[in-house]
Structure formats: C-alpha cells, structure tokens
C-alpha cells in the first residue's frame, strides 16, 4: 500500500476514540494501538519526523504494513480495555518486542469470598498470585500510567476492595472516601459485593452492552422492592457508564503523543549510590523550559555493578527506551563528561535512534562548570539543560535516601 493509499484510508477513519491495527501481508496483525482520536493518531505515523519521535521498531512496522483497520469505542477507557484484550489475543510482534511483557501491568480479580481488584506487574503475577488464587486476569496493559487513571475512574463507578480485611468492624480509608463499599465494616453482604465485582468483570471483558442491561434490570428490581437508595446508586452507575468522563486518560495521551511533536522535550539522567550500594537512577523532563514532574521516572539498578555509573546509565536508558508509549526527547542531558556522553550515544546508535546528547560537568562542589556537546544543540538551551540536570540530581538523591532507609529497615 503506497503512502497516498494510506492517506486516503486515514481520511475515512473517524475522529473519535478507539483501537487501530496495522496489518501486513495475509492480514497479519503487526501492531495494535489505542487513541483518543483515531484519525489524528494514525496520521501521526506518516509524519516526516517519524524516525525521530518513534522507535526504529515502529518505523519498520509502518514500512511493512499493507493496510490499516480500526474499531471505534465510546470512550478512551473502553479503548484502553479493548487494546489490552486484542494485544493478548493477537500478540503483534511490534507490541511484544517494544516491551517485555513482564514489565506490563495486569488487572487481577482474586478468588476469595470478597474478591480484591488489583493492578499487578507481569513479573510478579505468578509469584504473588498463582493461577488457583486468581478468579480473572485482564491484560497486558502497555500504558501503566493510563491504567492507573482508568482504575481510579472505574473505582468511582464501582467501589471495590483492594487491601482491607472483610468484616473487621472498622471502615478502611477507601471506604471513608467512597471507594470501598464497606467490605471491611460489614456494610455489604457477600452476595451484594459479588454483584459489584461481576459488573467490573463485564466491563473488562468488553461486554458493555450486557453490563448496561444488567444494571438496568437491577435498578428496576430495586425500585420495585422500594429499595430506593440502591435504585439511585444503580441509576448513577448507568449514567456514569454512558457518559464516561475520562479526561485524565485524554490528558495522559496528549502528553504521550500530541505534545511529542510540538514541544522541546529535554530528558536528564542521573545515578545515585553510596559506595556502590543501593544504586538507583532517575529521569527528569523539562518541556519548553518547565519541569514536567508528572513525567519523572525512577529506576532501581538491577544489572550494573556497584560503582559502575556508565553501566547504570546504559541500563536506565535501555529500560527507558523500551517504553514506546513515552514520547522520545529532542535532547538528552547526562550528568558527567566524555564517558557518560559516549555511553549514551553508543546505546542510542545501537538502537538506531538519533537523539543528541550533552553532558553537564561539575566542579568539586558539584556545581555546574560547563555543558559539553554540540554547540548547535546547547546554544540557547543552557538554562533548560541545567534545570533538567539539577532536577535529576535532586530527584536521584531523594530516591536514593528513601531506598537506603528502606533497606536498613528504618521504615
């Protein structure tokens, strides 16, 4: 399929939320993604700077694609759930190669008298929740932050238990906020609570129509039995599901994709340890001169040896670049000089990613002395580079101290 044919295809795509598919030969699914605007998202794959803002794997996938398909949904929340279900079914190579599924998130509904609803990392799921302890497992969900926002939204509609002890006689904190139906204090029976869990399961199974019908029947039954409070609650849930206010998901998606081509994004990296122990790393983000703390990330170093700062930097960058859902920066700032710059550049080159790297060199009192790198990329951005670097140092020190105290059992 030529570029012109793709563009004609995109013109037919609706401007609404949903899931899209890149298909190869014999209609093989190459990649599945979700979008707030299917039209805008699919159009972005044919931008001139695709090889800069997206990973080489995605660039190759687009080159191999023969056509595009899509499935529209009523909300971004439903698109998020549908995407996870379809990725699990089709296991597209571009999706599974972008990120180790052990680092993806899953939603687990436990097999208990009062089931818990939990978000669990793939690497922990078998150890923490063997198959016999799980009633349902949904996922994998590639977008961790958006899943967190989605779970907050779902919990407001259908309050559920995650940590509290059933019938302990005391309302947990979430119950006080209206996010737990009172499992802890005995305010809800096992049968009533299981109905709520069933509603959540239907939502994650993509059976919205069945869920709405179920809620409608329950509302009418409650009203007929003159259980007016229950009828009112069910009516509110029906309204919430048909008018999903997933603004937080839309904002997260805009940050991940819409802002990528519009802002000057600088990412800074720093490593912190004490004599080679408790080594951690961080990423901070400055966009158009402003620190975007929602985009900061922490990394516990797993493979690099203690004291090997360049090895730790390579590990951080490698793991960060495995997150295709995060927009790529236009400039990377590392704390250090030639060794750190070279380590970052070699890793980027090995992945076929072209992002300039600069290094912030410090004096003996850890004050910035100079910025090393291409003058073309430094000139006019000194303030933003130093801000990102200072934030990375502050963030890394704070994370290291917290981790050290935890390892010493201080809290």
N, C-alpha and C positions, 0 to 999 in steps of 0.2 A: 504494500500500500504506500503510495507516494505521500509526500508532505502535503500536497494540495488535497489529496483524497482524505487525509486525516483531518485537515482543516474543515472540509465540507462535513465530515462526520461530527466534528465538535460543534458545528453550528446547529445541529439537531439536538444536542444534549440540553436538558432543562437547567435552568438557573435555580437549583434547589439542592437540598442535602441528599446524600445517597452514597452508593458504593460503585466504583468503576473497575473495569477489568481490561488489562492489556492482553490480547490474545495473539499467539504465534501461529505457526503452521498447524493445520489439523485442529484448529480452535483450542490449542493447548493454552491453559491459563498461565501467563508469565508473571503477572503481578496484580495484586488487588489492593485498592486504597479506598479511603473514605473522604468525603468532602462536605463542607458547608455549602459550597456552590460547585456542583459537578462541572458546569461549563468553565468556570474560571480555573479550577484545579487542572482539568485535563488540558486546557490551553497552555498552562504553565510548562508542560512537558515539551513544548515546541518553541520555547524561548531561545534566543540566541546565546544566552549565557548559561544554558542548562549544565554544561560541563563544569561550571564554576560553582553553581548553587546546589547541585545534586551530586551524589556519589557516582564513580565510574560504573558501578553495577547497574544503576538506574539508566545511565546514558546508553549502555549496551542493550538493556532491556527494551528501551524505546526504539533503538535501531533494529532489533529483531522482531518487533511487533508487526502484526499484519493488520489488525483492526482493533477497535475499541467497543466495549459494551458497557452498559450501566444498569443500575437498579435504583430508582428513586425511593426515598423514605420520607416519612412525615416530619422527622426531626434528626438532628445531629446525633442525639442519644441513640436512636434506633439504627443509624448508620454505623455507629461505633460497635454496637452489639452484632449487627449483621456482618460487618467486616471480620470480626473475630471468628464467627461461625464459618464463614467462607474460606478464610485462611486455613482453619483447621481441616476443612473438607478437601480443599484442592492442594494445599501445601505448595504454593507457587515458589519456584526457585529464587526469584528476586526477593520475595519476602523472607524466606527462610535463611538465605545467605546474608541478608542485611544484618541479621541479629540472631545470636544464639538463642534458641527457644528457652533455654534455662534461665535467661535473664528477662523473659517476658513475664507478664502477670496473668494470673488466673483468678476467677471468682469461684470459691468453693462454698457449697452448702453442705454442712456436716450432717452425718447420720446420727441424730440424737433425738431425745424426746422433745427438746426445744432447740431445733437446729440453729447453728450460728451461720452468718453470712460473712465471709472473709475474703480479702484480697491476699493472695499468696504468690510469692515468686516461684517460677518454674523450678529453680534449683533446689527449693526447699519442700516442694509439694509432696514428694513420695516419703520423705523422712518425717515430716510433721503430720501429714495426713495420708496414711496408707489407704489404698483403694477401699477397703472394707469400712473405713470411717467416713467416707465421702458419699453423700447422697447424690449430689450433682457437681460437675466440674464444667465451667464455661471458660472458653479462651482457646488459644492465647490472645491476649490483648497487647498489640505492639506499642500503644501510646500510654505509658504509665501515668503521666500527669492527667491526661484526659479521662482515664479510667477512675482516678481518684475523684475528679469533679463529677463524673457520672454517678459514682456510688453515693456521693453527698446528695445529689438530686433525687436518686431513687429512694434513698432513706427518708427523705422528707415526705415522699408519697406513701411509701410502705415502710414504716418503722420496723426495725429488726434487731435481734440480739447479736452482739459480737463477742463480748467479754464477760458480761455479768453472770452471776450464779443464779439459776432459777429458784424462785420461792425462798430467797434468803431473808425476806422480810424487810429489806431496805431498798428504796429506789436508787438505781445507779445514776450516774451523772447524765448519761444519754437519755434516760427516762425523764429526767427533770427538764431536758431540752426538747422532749417530744420525739426523740429519735429511737427510743426503745419503747415498745408497747406495755412495759411493766411486767416483763417476764420475771424479773428479779423480785418484785414486791408481791407477786401473785395476783396482779390486777387482770390477768388474761388467762384463760384456760388453755390447755394443750391443744384442743381442737380448734379454738379460735386463732391461736398463733400459727398453727399449721396451714390455715387458710391464707394467712398473710404470706407465708413462705411460698405457698403454691402460686400466688399472684406474682411474686418475684421470679419464680422459675419460669412461668409462662412468658414473662417479659424477656428474659434472657434466651428463651427458646425461639424468640421471634414470633410468638403467637399472640400478637397484639389484639387481633380481632376476637379471638377466643377469650382473651383476658377481659376485654371490654364487655363482652356478652355475660361473662361470669359475674363481674361486678354489678352489671345491670340487674341480673336475677337476684343477687344477694341484697341489693338495695331495695327492690320491690318486696322481697320476703321480710326484710327488717321493718319496712314501713307497714306492711300488713299485720305484723306482730306488735305494732306500736312501739317498736324499739327505735325511736326517732333519732337518738344520738348516733346509733350505728348507721342508720339510713343517711344521716347528714355527712358522716365521715366517708361513707362509700360514694356518695354523690361528689364529694370533694376530690376523691381519688379518680373518679371518672373524668371530672373536669380537668384535673392536672394532666392526665394521660393524653387527653385530646387537645390540650393547649400547653405542651411541654415548653417550659422556659429554660432552654439550655444555653443561656447567654455565656456562661463560664466556658462551655465547650467551644463556642464560636470564638471567644477571645483567645483561647489557647491555640486554636487552629490558625487564627490570624497571625499570632506571634510566630508560629512554626513555619508558615508558608507565605502569607501575604506580606509580612514585613521583610522577608528574606531578600526580596529584590528591590526594596525601597530604602532601607536604612544602611548606615555604615556600622556594621557589627564588628566589634573587636573582642576577641576572647583571650583572656590571660590565664596562664597556668603557673602554679607554684606547688612545691613539695615541702613538707614539714616532717621532721623527726627529731628524736633526742638520742644522739649517739647511735643512729641507725635503727632505733627501736620505734615501734608504734608509728611506722611511716604512713603518711596519708598524702593525698593530693587534692587539689581543687581546680575548678574552672570558674572564672567570673566573666561577666559580659557587660560591655559598655556599648550602648546603641545611640548614635547621634549625640555623643557627649554626656549621656545619662546612664548611670549604673542601673541595670535591669536585674534586680535581686531575685526576681522570680525565675530567672534563667541560670542562677548559680547552681553548681553541682559539686558533690563530694565524692571522693574515690578512696576506698581503703586499698592500699597496695597489696597485691596478692602474690606476684611472681618475682618482682625485682628484689635483689638482695639488699639488706640494710645498708644504708650509706651510699647506694648507687643512685644518685639523683637523676642522671641521664636515663638510666634504665627505668626508673619510676616515671619519668616524663614520657618515655616511649609507651609505657603501659597505659598511662592516663589517656594519651592522645589516641592510642589504638582502640581503647574501650569507648571513648567519646565518639570517634568516627564510625563506630558500629551502630550509632543511633541515627538512622536516616531520617527519623521524624524530627530531629533537631536541625534548624537551618545552619548551613555552613557559614563561618565568618568570612569577612573580607580581609581580615588581618589577624595574625596570631602573635601574641606577646609572651615570651618566656622569661623567667627570672634567671638571668645568667648571661654568659657570653658565647664564645665560639662553640664550645662543646654542646651546650643546650640548643643553640640555633641549629647546629649541624644535625643533631639527633632528631629534631622535629622535621627538618627539611628532608632528611633521608626517609623517614617514615611516610611523609606525605607523598614523596616521589614514588615509593614502592606501591602506593595505592592509586597512583595516577591522579592525585588531587593537586591542583595548582593554587596554593594559598601562600602569600608572602609571610615570612616570619621575621620578627625583630626581637632583640634581647635587651633587657634593662639591666645594666651593670651597676652594682652598688659599691659604695666605699666601705671602709672598715666599720663604720657605724650604721651600715645598712641603709644609707641614704642614696638615692639615685644619682649616679655620676654621669652616665651617658646612655644614649639609646643606640644600639648597634643594629645595622641593617641598611637596606637600600634607602637612600635619601628620598627617592621618589615616593616610598611608602611611609616614611616618617614625617616628612615636611608637612606642617600644618596640623599634624595629629599628635604632637608631643603631649599635650595636656590629656587627651583621651587615653593614650597609651599608658601614661604614668598613673592615671586614675584607675585603670583596669589592673595594673600591676600592684598598686597599693591595696586595692580591694582584695586581690588574690592573696597577698601576704597576710592581711588581717584575717581573712576567712580561713586560710590554712592554719594559722596559729590557733585560732579559736577551736577549729575542728580537732587539731592535734591534742590540745589540752583536755578537751572533753573525752577523747578516746583514751588518753593516758590515765585519767581519773577512773574511767570505767574499768580499764584493765587492772588497776590497782585496787579495785573494789571499794572506791571511795563513795560511789553512789550507783 
